């Protein structure tokens, strides 16, 4: 993300519970919304869907960009 966004800071958080693992990556860059999704987001979306997960990617309300992936836990 940071290589496209002219970001100064990047935050990565991994949280989980008995039902899912969620990975959140956000930055404070000014790259904005990509005109066309890059191969990176397409690849993430394909892999997440293989495991019945969800993907949210887009500009953050306070500026910057965010990618959030949630994958269900199966036992």
Number of C-alpha atoms within 10 A of each C-alpha: 17 17 8 11 17 15 17 10 11 15 10 12 10 12 10 13 9 9 11 13 15 17 15 17 16 23 23 20 21 16 18 15 14 12 6 6 10 9 9 10 14 11 10 14 17 13 14 17 12 9 13 11 18 16 19 12 17 14 19 16 8 7 14 23 25 20 19 17 18 21 19 17 14 8 5
